[in-house]
Amino acid sequence: MAKHMTQDDRKALEARYNAGQSVAGIARAMSFNYSTIYKELKRGDTGKMDANGRAGYSAELGQQRLYNAKQRLRYRADCQAE
């Protein structure tokens, strides 16, 4: 069964990632598959480099992009139903 990331999970991910923890370490500590962490990092990419020389991540941005994607899917489903 798939485990979905909550906003609190995203905030914990952001804190661990900004502290310099590896993706594999974050995945183990948070009980997620490493591919889930990579997908979330891509979703919340700020487009800037962080202090560790990696792509920046924002939990708030990731949550907003997920919400926007779900809204688009709902709109398409509503349009096709009519």
C-alpha positions in Angstrom: 0.0 0.0 0.0 1.3 3.4 -1.0 2.0 5.9 1.7 1.2 9.5 0.9 3.3 12.4 2.1 1.5 15.0 4.3 2.5 18.6 4.7 4.2 17.7 8.0 6.2 15.0 6.2 7.3 17.6 3.7 8.4 20.0 6.5 10.4 17.2 8.1 11.9 16.4 4.7 12.9 20.0 4.2 14.6 20.2 7.6 16.5 17.0 7.0 17.5 17.9 3.5 18.6 21.4 4.5 20.7 19.8 7.3 22.6 17.9 4.6 21.2 14.4 5.2 21.4 12.1 2.2 18.3 11.1 0.3 18.8 7.4 1.3 19.1 8.5 5.0 16.0 10.6 4.8 14.0 7.8 3.2 15.1 5.3 5.9 14.4 7.8 8.7 10.9 8.7 7.4 9.9 5.2 6.2 9.5 6.2 2.6 10.9 4.7 -0.6 13.9 6.7 -1.8 12.1 7.3 -5.2 9.3 9.0 -3.2 11.8 11.4 -1.7 13.4 12.1 -5.1 10.0 12.8 -6.6 9.1 15.1 -3.7 12.4 17.0 -4.1 11.7 17.5 -7.7 8.2 18.7 -7.0 9.4 21.3 -4.4 12.5 22.4 -6.3 13.0 26.1 -5.8 15.3 26.5 -8.8 18.2 27.7 -6.6 21.1 26.0 -5.0 21.0 25.5 -1.2 23.9 25.9 1.3 25.0 22.3 0.6 25.4 22.8 -3.1 22.2 20.9 -4.0 19.0 21.9 -5.6 16.9 23.9 -3.1 13.7 22.4 -1.7 10.6 24.1 -0.2 7.9 22.1 1.6 5.4 24.9 1.0 6.2 25.0 -2.8 5.9 21.2 -3.0 2.5 21.2 -1.2 1.2 24.0 -3.5 2.3 22.3 -6.7 0.6 19.0 -5.5 -2.6 20.9 -4.8 -2.5 22.7 -8.2 -2.0 19.3 -10.0 -4.9 17.8 -8.2 -7.1 20.8 -9.1 -6.2 20.4 -12.8 -7.1 16.7 -12.7 -10.5 17.5 -11.1 -11.2 20.1 -13.6 -10.5 17.7 -16.5 -12.7 15.1 -14.9 -15.5 17.6 -14.5 -15.2 18.7 -18.1 -15.3 15.2 -19.5 -18.4 14.3 -17.4 -20.5 16.9 -19.0 
